[in-house]
């Protein structure tokens, strides 16, 4: 993840406040803390909240994206493999809430499994996104734009999946 971290953090101010939205086990929150950033984190899974809290020593909140109500609060938002579980009909409103929480000129990283469908696998919902789908979603939002996007291969040895990664900036 270090390459993606470098893209995400290169333009962040010192002591930036990062929201790790859908933090999972806390891997990324811990990395940002170790880099000297301030981090707020939440996850929808109570088990992941426990793990992340223990791993990071943060007060990780048990919450969902719709619980984000802040306005112009975060210098950056990190959504690594988390928004992909939002139903596609809910994605526009969810993304709008996150844009509102981001400060002007704030940086937002997000990643989705690559594709253009909504599907269920193993009892979990996945909304896949490709470049066109991302552009359509972003164009419908308040002032934010895709700074750049790129496709990566899954690093896990048992997976053969592609991911769409994107860095957005709030105008």
GROMACS elastic network, one bead per residue, 0.5 to 0.9 nm:
[ bonds ]
;  ai    aj funct       b0    kb
    1     4     6  0.53176   500
    1     5     6  0.61238   500
    1     6     6  0.87072   500
    1    28     6  0.85343   500
    2     6     6  0.61605   500
    2     7     6  0.87967   500
    3     6     6  0.51927   500
    3     7     6  0.65991   500
    3     8     6  0.88340   500
    4     7     6  0.51873   500
    4     8     6  0.62396   500
    4     9     6  0.86655   500
    4   109     6  0.89990   500
    4   165     6  0.86784   500
    5     8     6  0.50366   500
    5     9     6  0.59607   500
    5    10     6  0.82659   500
    5    28     6  0.86587   500
    5    31     6  0.85558   500
    5    32     6  0.83696   500
    6     9     6  0.53397   500
    6    10     6  0.57101   500
    7    10     6  0.57423   500
    7    11     6  0.81978   500
    7   167     6  0.80632   500
    8    11     6  0.73350   500
    8    12     6  0.77354   500
    8    76     6  0.85182   500
    8    78     6  0.84920   500
    8   107     6  0.72415   500
    8   108     6  0.77559   500
    8   109     6  0.66160   500
    8   167     6  0.70998   500
    9    12     6  0.51554   500
    9    13     6  0.84489   500
    9    32     6  0.87784   500
    9    76     6  0.87210   500
    9   107     6  0.85175   500
   10    13     6  0.86779   500
   11   107     6  0.81052   500
   12    15     6  0.83734   500
   12    16     6  0.62423   500
   12    75     6  0.72418   500
   12    76     6  0.75927   500
   12   106     6  0.81326   500
   12   107     6  0.76136   500
   13    16     6  0.52950   500
   13    17     6  0.89117   500
   13    75     6  0.79036   500
   14    36     6  0.78360   500
   14    37     6  0.71770   500
   15    36     6  0.63357   500
   15    38     6  0.59543   500
   16    36     6  0.85082   500
   16    37     6  0.54266   500
   16    38     6  0.59907   500
   16    39     6  0.82999   500
   16    74     6  0.78209   500
   16    75     6  0.56549   500
   16    76     6  0.73573   500
   17    37     6  0.63427   500
   17    39     6  0.56987   500
   17    40     6  0.74642   500
   17    73     6  0.80799   500
   17    74     6  0.54324   500
   17    75     6  0.53102   500
   17    76     6  0.65260   500
   17    77     6  0.85880   500
   18    29     6  0.85458   500
   18    32     6  0.80929   500
   18    37     6  0.71188   500
   18    38     6  0.61188   500
   18    40     6  0.62781   500
   18    41     6  0.82888   500
   18    74     6  0.58868   500
   18    75     6  0.60478   500
   18    77     6  0.54860   500
   18    78     6  0.70504   500
   19    23     6  0.89475   500
   19    29     6  0.86181   500
   19    38     6  0.86746   500
   19    39     6  0.58904   500
   19    41     6  0.56909   500
   19    42     6  0.81632   500
   19    74     6  0.64889   500
   19    75     6  0.82836   500
   19    76     6  0.64032   500
   19    78     6  0.60815   500
   19    79     6  0.85026   500
   20    23     6  0.53255   500
   20    26     6  0.85409   500
   20    28     6  0.76107   500
   20    29     6  0.63394   500
   20    39     6  0.69597   500
   20    40     6  0.61826   500
   20    42     6  0.66270   500
   20    43     6  0.86230   500
   20    76     6  0.87204   500
   20    77     6  0.60733   500
   20    79     6  0.63726   500
   20    80     6  0.82494   500
   21    24     6  0.88075   500
   21    40     6  0.83462   500
   21    41     6  0.59520   500
   21    42     6  0.56297   500
   21    43     6  0.66989   500
   21    64     6  0.83499   500
   21    65     6  0.72376   500
   21    77     6  0.69520   500
   21    78     6  0.60150   500
   21    79     6  0.53346   500
   21    80     6  0.79777   500
   21    82     6  0.72560   500
   21    83     6  0.85580   500
   22    41     6  0.73064   500
   22    42     6  0.55982   500
   22    44     6  0.67543   500
   22    45     6  0.87233   500
   22    63     6  0.85427   500
   22    64     6  0.76616   500
   22    65     6  0.78821   500
   22    78     6  0.83985   500
   22    79     6  0.64345   500
   22    80     6  0.75122   500
   22    81     6  0.79944   500
   22    82     6  0.52034   500
   22    83     6  0.77233   500
   23    26     6  0.53583   500
   23    27     6  0.76474   500
   23    28     6  0.71638   500
   23    29     6  0.69801   500
   23    41     6  0.60458   500
   23    42     6  0.58357   500
   23    43     6  0.54759   500
   23    44     6  0.88737   500
   23    48     6  0.78566   500
   23    49     6  0.80788   500
   23    52     6  0.74070   500
   23    60     6  0.85651   500
   23    78     6  0.83954   500
   23    79     6  0.77102   500
   23    80     6  0.77100   500
   23    82     6  0.76596   500
   24    27     6  0.75717   500
   24    28     6  0.87288   500
   24    42     6  0.81391   500
   24    43     6  0.61043   500
   24    44     6  0.85057   500
   24    45     6  0.77654   500
   24    47     6  0.89068   500
   24    48     6  0.52096   500
   24    49     6  0.71524   500
   24    51     6  0.80939   500
   24    52     6  0.67190   500
   24    82     6  0.81923   500
   25    28     6  0.83449   500
   25    29     6  0.88124   500
   25    43     6  0.89128   500
   25    47     6  0.87492   500
   25    48     6  0.52984   500
   25    49     6  0.72673   500
   25    50     6  0.83328   500
   25    51     6  0.55004   500
   25    53     6  0.83704   500
   25    55     6  0.75990   500
   26    29     6  0.50962   500
   26    30     6  0.60108   500
   26    31     6  0.85732   500
   26    41     6  0.81357   500
   26    48     6  0.79317   500
   26    49     6  0.82354   500
   26    51     6  0.72372   500
   26    53     6  0.73823   500
   26    54     6  0.87820   500
   26    55     6  0.65188   500
   26    56     6  0.63839   500
   26    60     6  0.87753   500
   27    30     6  0.53745   500
   27    31     6  0.64074   500
   27    32     6  0.89437   500
   27    52     6  0.76041   500
   27    55     6  0.79837   500
   27    56     6  0.81272   500
   28    32     6  0.62519   500
   28    33     6  0.85756   500
   28    78     6  0.85092   500
   28    80     6  0.84623   500
   29    32     6  0.52238   500
   29    33     6  0.61652   500
   29    34     6  0.85927   500
   29    39     6  0.64467   500
   29    40     6  0.80162   500
   29    41     6  0.71348   500
   29    52     6  0.82546   500
   29    56     6  0.69685   500
   29    58     6  0.87438   500
   30    33     6  0.50499   500
   30    34     6  0.60916   500
   30    35     6  0.86275   500
   30    39     6  0.86388   500
   30    52     6  0.86294   500
   30    55     6  0.74519   500
   30    56     6  0.53398   500
   30    57     6  0.87825   500
   30    58     6  0.89629   500
   31    34     6  0.50969   500
   31    35     6  0.63581   500
   31    36     6  0.89552   500
   32    36     6  0.65524   500
   32    37     6  0.55511   500
   32    38     6  0.75710   500
   32    39     6  0.71422   500
   33    36     6  0.51488   500
   33    37     6  0.51397   500
   33    38     6  0.62872   500
   33    39     6  0.65703   500
   33    56     6  0.80960   500
   34    37     6  0.74138   500
   39    58     6  0.80681   500
   40    58     6  0.76500   500
   40    59     6  0.78801   500
   40    60     6  0.70696   500
   40    61     6  0.84064   500
   41    49     6  0.88419   500
   41    52     6  0.86651   500
   41    58     6  0.77748   500
   41    59     6  0.76942   500
   41    60     6  0.51184   500
   41    61     6  0.63581   500
   41    62     6  0.89621   500
   42    45     6  0.89591   500
   42    49     6  0.69542   500
   42    52     6  0.88930   500
   42    59     6  0.87480   500
   42    60     6  0.52315   500
   42    62     6  0.57039   500
   42    63     6  0.57735   500
   42    64     6  0.74623   500
   42    65     6  0.87445   500
   43    46     6  0.73316   500
   43    48     6  0.66503   500
   43    49     6  0.59014   500
   43    52     6  0.88662   500
   43    60     6  0.75493   500
   43    61     6  0.65856   500
   43    62     6  0.54518   500
   43    63     6  0.55938   500
   43    64     6  0.64306   500
   43    65     6  0.85670   500
   43    82     6  0.88461   500
   44    47     6  0.88916   500
   44    48     6  0.78436   500
   44    49     6  0.77209   500
   44    61     6  0.85278   500
   44    62     6  0.56651   500
   44    63     6  0.50673   500
   44    64     6  0.50853   500
   44    65     6  0.82539   500
   45    48     6  0.52086   500
   45    49     6  0.62454   500
   45    50     6  0.87868   500
   45    62     6  0.68860   500
   45    63     6  0.81122   500
   45    64     6  0.88793   500
   46    50     6  0.63449   500
   46    51     6  0.87583   500
   46    61     6  0.88577   500
   46    62     6  0.60460   500
   46    63     6  0.87823   500
   47    50     6  0.52111   500
   47    51     6  0.63553   500
   47    52     6  0.86444   500
   48    52     6  0.58786   500
   48    53     6  0.82976   500
   48    62     6  0.87809   500
   49    52     6  0.51846   500
   49    53     6  0.59142   500
   49    54     6  0.84938   500
   49    59     6  0.87814   500
   49    60     6  0.58173   500
   49    61     6  0.66241   500
   49    62     6  0.60937   500
   50    53     6  0.52355   500
   50    54     6  0.62132   500
   50    55     6  0.85857   500
   50    60     6  0.78416   500
   51    54     6  0.52672   500
   51    55     6  0.60603   500
   51    56     6  0.85413   500
   52    55     6  0.50342   500
   52    56     6  0.58560   500
   52    57     6  0.78218   500
   52    58     6  0.76252   500
   52    59     6  0.87945   500
   52    60     6  0.67313   500
   53    56     6  0.54305   500
   53    57     6  0.52658   500
   53    58     6  0.51668   500
   53    59     6  0.58724   500
   53    60     6  0.53433   500
   53    61     6  0.86212   500
   54    57     6  0.54787   500
   54    58     6  0.76003   500
   55    58     6  0.81364   500
   56    59     6  0.85513   500
   56    60     6  0.86588   500
   57    60     6  0.84553   500
   63    66     6  0.81031   500
   63    67     6  0.61583   500
   63    68     6  0.83406   500
   64    67     6  0.54779   500
   64    68     6  0.75400   500
   65    68     6  0.56319   500
   65    83     6  0.85397   500
   65    86     6  0.87491   500
   65    94     6  0.63618   500
   65    95     6  0.87157   500
   65    97     6  0.78788   500
   65    98     6  0.78376   500
   66    69     6  0.77162   500
   66    93     6  0.85217   500
   66    94     6  0.63586   500
   66    97     6  0.72995   500
   66    98     6  0.89872   500
   67    97     6  0.89501   500
   68    71     6  0.89954   500
   68    94     6  0.89217   500
   68    97     6  0.65471   500
   68    98     6  0.70251   500
   68   101     6  0.73685   500
   69    97     6  0.69557   500
   69    98     6  0.84454   500
   69   100     6  0.81413   500
   69   101     6  0.69612   500
   70    73     6  0.60710   500
   70    74     6  0.84609   500
   70    97     6  0.82570   500
   70    98     6  0.84668   500
   70   100     6  0.70853   500
   70   102     6  0.82501   500
   71    74     6  0.82993   500
   71    97     6  0.85908   500
   71    98     6  0.87986   500
   71    99     6  0.85313   500
   71   100     6  0.51761   500
   71   102     6  0.68046   500
   71   103     6  0.75804   500
   72    75     6  0.82241   500
   72    99     6  0.84123   500
   72   100     6  0.61407   500
   72   104     6  0.68754   500
   72   106     6  0.88000   500
   73    76     6  0.89493   500
   73   100     6  0.85214   500
   73   101     6  0.54787   500
   73   102     6  0.57620   500
   73   103     6  0.56278   500
   74    77     6  0.67577   500
   74   101     6  0.61938   500
   74   103     6  0.55210   500
   74   106     6  0.71500   500
   74   107     6  0.89029   500
   75   102     6  0.62255   500
   75   103     6  0.55795   500
   75   104     6  0.81081   500
   75   105     6  0.78156   500
   75   107     6  0.66105   500
   75   108     6  0.86933   500
   76   102     6  0.64848   500
   76   103     6  0.77282   500
   76   106     6  0.52837   500
   76   108     6  0.55033   500
   76   109     6  0.79776   500
   77    98     6  0.78497   500
   77    99     6  0.89578   500
   77   101     6  0.86038   500
   77   102     6  0.70325   500
   77   106     6  0.79507   500
   77   107     6  0.65093   500
   77   109     6  0.63388   500
   77   110     6  0.83645   500
   78   107     6  0.85404   500
   78   108     6  0.59834   500
   78   110     6  0.63464   500
   79    82     6  0.55728   500
   79    83     6  0.64684   500
   79   108     6  0.76808   500
   79   109     6  0.58742   500
   79   111     6  0.66409   500
   80    83     6  0.76132   500
   80    84     6  0.89778   500
   80   109     6  0.71367   500
   80   110     6  0.54208   500
   80   111     6  0.52692   500
   80   112     6  0.78090   500
   80   165     6  0.85652   500
   81    84     6  0.60243   500
   81    85     6  0.81489   500
   81   110     6  0.71971   500
   81   111     6  0.52921   500
   81   112     6  0.57344   500
   81   113     6  0.76467   500
   81   163     6  0.88690   500
   82    85     6  0.60979   500
   82    86     6  0.79427   500
   82   110     6  0.80746   500
   82   111     6  0.76131   500
   82   112     6  0.78194   500
   83    86     6  0.54201   500
   83    87     6  0.88342   500
   83    91     6  0.78890   500
   83    94     6  0.86562   500
   83    95     6  0.87242   500
   83   110     6  0.75256   500
   83   111     6  0.75245   500
   83   112     6  0.70776   500
   83   126     6  0.88263   500
   83   127     6  0.80030   500
   84    87     6  0.79076   500
   84    88     6  0.86752   500
   84   111     6  0.76500   500
   84   112     6  0.53949   500
   84   113     6  0.70793   500
   84   125     6  0.79396   500
   84   126     6  0.53343   500
   84   128     6  0.64079   500
   84   129     6  0.81116   500
   85    88     6  0.87439   500
   85   124     6  0.75124   500
   85   125     6  0.55352   500
   85   127     6  0.61724   500
   86    89     6  0.82758   500
   86    90     6  0.64400   500
   86    91     6  0.60711   500
   86    94     6  0.80549   500
   86   125     6  0.75470   500
   86   126     6  0.72858   500
   86   127     6  0.66767   500
   87    90     6  0.53477   500
   87    91     6  0.63386   500
   87   118     6  0.74845   500
   87   125     6  0.71429   500
   87   126     6  0.74113   500
   87   127     6  0.63212   500
   88    91     6  0.50975   500
   88    92     6  0.78749   500
   88   117     6  0.86479   500
   88   118     6  0.67507   500
   88   126     6  0.86943   500
   88   127     6  0.59386   500
   88   128     6  0.87378   500
   89    92     6  0.71244   500
   89    93     6  0.85004   500
   90    93     6  0.57572   500
   90    94     6  0.61501   500
   90    95     6  0.86347   500
   91    94     6  0.50257   500
   91    95     6  0.59058   500
   91    96     6  0.84350   500
   91   127     6  0.89206   500
   91   137     6  0.80281   500
   92    95     6  0.52481   500
   92    96     6  0.61571   500
   92    97     6  0.88112   500
   92   137     6  0.64635   500
   92   138     6  0.85025   500
   92   140     6  0.75726   500
   92   141     6  0.74060   500
   93    96     6  0.50100   500
   93    97     6  0.63454   500
   93    98     6  0.88324   500
   93   141     6  0.88146   500
   94    97     6  0.52843   500
   94    98     6  0.65613   500
   94    99     6  0.88284   500
   95    98     6  0.51432   500
   95    99     6  0.61786   500
   95   100     6  0.86511   500
   95   137     6  0.83065   500
   95   138     6  0.84076   500
   95   141     6  0.75570   500
   96    99     6  0.50526   500
   96   100     6  0.62097   500
   96   101     6  0.87426   500
   96   140     6  0.89600   500
   96   141     6  0.60249   500
   96   142     6  0.69914   500
   97   100     6  0.51607   500
   97   101     6  0.64345   500
   97   102     6  0.89791   500
   98   101     6  0.50640   500
   98   102     6  0.64694   500
   98   108     6  0.89705   500
   99   102     6  0.52431   500
   99   103     6  0.82661   500
   99   108     6  0.84766   500
   99   141     6  0.78998   500
   99   142     6  0.72593   500
   99   143     6  0.82886   500
   99   144     6  0.73960   500
   99   170     6  0.71903   500
  100   103     6  0.77258   500
  100   142     6  0.81575   500
  102   105     6  0.82256   500
  102   106     6  0.56993   500
  102   107     6  0.77410   500
  102   108     6  0.79805   500
  102   170     6  0.71422   500
  103   106     6  0.50297   500
  103   107     6  0.84865   500
  103   170     6  0.71715   500
  104   107     6  0.88282   500
  104   169     6  0.80996   500
  104   170     6  0.52968   500
  104   171     6  0.57728   500
  105   144     6  0.89249   500
  105   169     6  0.58093   500
  105   171     6  0.55801   500
  106   168     6  0.82370   500
  106   169     6  0.56025   500
  106   170     6  0.53688   500
  106   171     6  0.80324   500
  107   167     6  0.67906   500
  107   168     6  0.58034   500
  107   170     6  0.67760   500
  108   166     6  0.80151   500
  108   167     6  0.55800   500
  108   169     6  0.62194   500
  108   170     6  0.80262   500
  109   165     6  0.73414   500
  109   166     6  0.57251   500
  109   168     6  0.64299   500
  110   164     6  0.82563   500
  110   165     6  0.59256   500
  110   166     6  0.55088   500
  110   167     6  0.67376   500
  110   168     6  0.82253   500
  111   114     6  0.87473   500
  111   129     6  0.85735   500
  111   163     6  0.65407   500
  111   164     6  0.54564   500
  111   166     6  0.63638   500
  112   115     6  0.83924   500
  112   126     6  0.87991   500
  112   127     6  0.75927   500
  112   128     6  0.58895   500
  112   129     6  0.58017   500
  112   130     6  0.80674   500
  112   162     6  0.87575   500
  112   163     6  0.56257   500
  112   164     6  0.53031   500
  112   165     6  0.67722   500
  112   166     6  0.89820   500
  113   126     6  0.80653   500
  113   127     6  0.77034   500
  113   128     6  0.51144   500
  113   129     6  0.64189   500
  113   130     6  0.81818   500
  113   161     6  0.72112   500
  113   162     6  0.60815   500
  113   164     6  0.61171   500
  113   165     6  0.88444   500
  114   128     6  0.54834   500
  114   129     6  0.52980   500
  114   130     6  0.53698   500
  114   131     6  0.86804   500
  114   151     6  0.78266   500
  114   161     6  0.77210   500
  114   162     6  0.54466   500
  114   164     6  0.52906   500
  114   165     6  0.89919   500
  115   118     6  0.87971   500
  115   127     6  0.83095   500
  115   130     6  0.50359   500
  115   131     6  0.87763   500
  115   133     6  0.86047   500
  115   162     6  0.86347   500
  115   163     6  0.86100   500
  115   164     6  0.84554   500
  116   127     6  0.76424   500
  116   128     6  0.52243   500
  116   129     6  0.50476   500
  116   130     6  0.58891   500
  116   132     6  0.85941   500
  116   133     6  0.67089   500
  117   126     6  0.82204   500
  117   127     6  0.61226   500
  117   128     6  0.53844   500
  117   129     6  0.73059   500
  118   125     6  0.72752   500
  118   126     6  0.56338   500
  118   128     6  0.60235   500
  118   129     6  0.88974   500
  119   124     6  0.83649   500
  119   125     6  0.58675   500
  119   126     6  0.53026   500
  119   127     6  0.65200   500
  119   128     6  0.79912   500
  120   123     6  0.61330   500
  120   124     6  0.53848   500
  120   126     6  0.59633   500
  120   127     6  0.87599   500
  121   124     6  0.53540   500
  121   125     6  0.65291   500
  121   126     6  0.74096   500
  122   125     6  0.84438   500
  128   133     6  0.88143   500
  128   163     6  0.89751   500
  128   164     6  0.88440   500
  129   132     6  0.79538   500
  129   133     6  0.56212   500
  129   134     6  0.61992   500
  129   163     6  0.86379   500
  129   164     6  0.69451   500
  130   133     6  0.53296   500
  130   134     6  0.60949   500
  130   135     6  0.86359   500
  130   163     6  0.86667   500
  130   164     6  0.63393   500
  131   134     6  0.50929   500
  131   135     6  0.61260   500
  131   136     6  0.86529   500
  131   149     6  0.76450   500
  131   150     6  0.87115   500
  131   164     6  0.75020   500
  132   135     6  0.50653   500
  132   136     6  0.62070   500
  132   137     6  0.86467   500
  133   136     6  0.51128   500
  133   137     6  0.62325   500
  133   138     6  0.86527   500
  134   137     6  0.51011   500
  134   138     6  0.60801   500
  134   139     6  0.84606   500
  134   146     6  0.86397   500
  134   166     6  0.87569   500
  135   138     6  0.51620   500
  135   139     6  0.59206   500
  135   140     6  0.86474   500
  135   145     6  0.86692   500
  135   146     6  0.76837   500
  136   139     6  0.52506   500
  136   140     6  0.65283   500
  137   140     6  0.54955   500
  137   141     6  0.68547   500
  138   141     6  0.52369   500
  138   142     6  0.81650   500
  138   143     6  0.87589   500
  138   144     6  0.68881   500
  138   145     6  0.65804   500
  138   146     6  0.74288   500
  138   168     6  0.89049   500
  139   142     6  0.80324   500
  139   143     6  0.85650   500
  139   144     6  0.80478   500
  139   145     6  0.76836   500
  141   144     6  0.68145   500
  141   145     6  0.89029   500
  142   170     6  0.85271   500
  142   171     6  0.88597   500
  143   169     6  0.87404   500
  143   170     6  0.60099   500
  143   171     6  0.53226   500
  144   168     6  0.66491   500
  144   169     6  0.56031   500
  144   171     6  0.53712   500
  145   148     6  0.88570   500
  145   167     6  0.86671   500
  145   168     6  0.54301   500
  145   169     6  0.55864   500
  145   170     6  0.65427   500
  145   171     6  0.72608   500
  146   149     6  0.71377   500
  146   166     6  0.68960   500
  146   167     6  0.60491   500
  146   169     6  0.65124   500
  147   166     6  0.75414   500
  147   167     6  0.55009   500
  147   168     6  0.50495   500
  147   169     6  0.62199   500
  148   165     6  0.85451   500
  148   166     6  0.58426   500
  148   167     6  0.56082   500
  148   168     6  0.71236   500
  149   164     6  0.70081   500
  149   165     6  0.54820   500
  149   167     6  0.62713   500
  149   168     6  0.85968   500
  150   163     6  0.82698   500
  150   164     6  0.59564   500
  150   165     6  0.53351   500
  150   166     6  0.64540   500
  151   162     6  0.66347   500
  151   163     6  0.54529   500
  151   165     6  0.60094   500
  151   166     6  0.87265   500
  152   155     6  0.85804   500
  152   161     6  0.85963   500
  152   162     6  0.56545   500
  152   163     6  0.52282   500
  152   164     6  0.67000   500
  152   165     6  0.73806   500
  153   156     6  0.89568   500
  153   159     6  0.88811   500
  153   160     6  0.72357   500
  153   161     6  0.59961   500
  153   163     6  0.62146   500
  154   157     6  0.80085   500
  154   158     6  0.89962   500
  154   159     6  0.62269   500
  154   160     6  0.62614   500
  154   161     6  0.53363   500
  154   162     6  0.58301   500
  154   163     6  0.68345   500
  155   158     6  0.87129   500
  155   159     6  0.75119   500
  155   160     6  0.85970   500
  155   161     6  0.88903   500
  156   159     6  0.55496   500
  156   160     6  0.81899   500
  157   160     6  0.80463   500
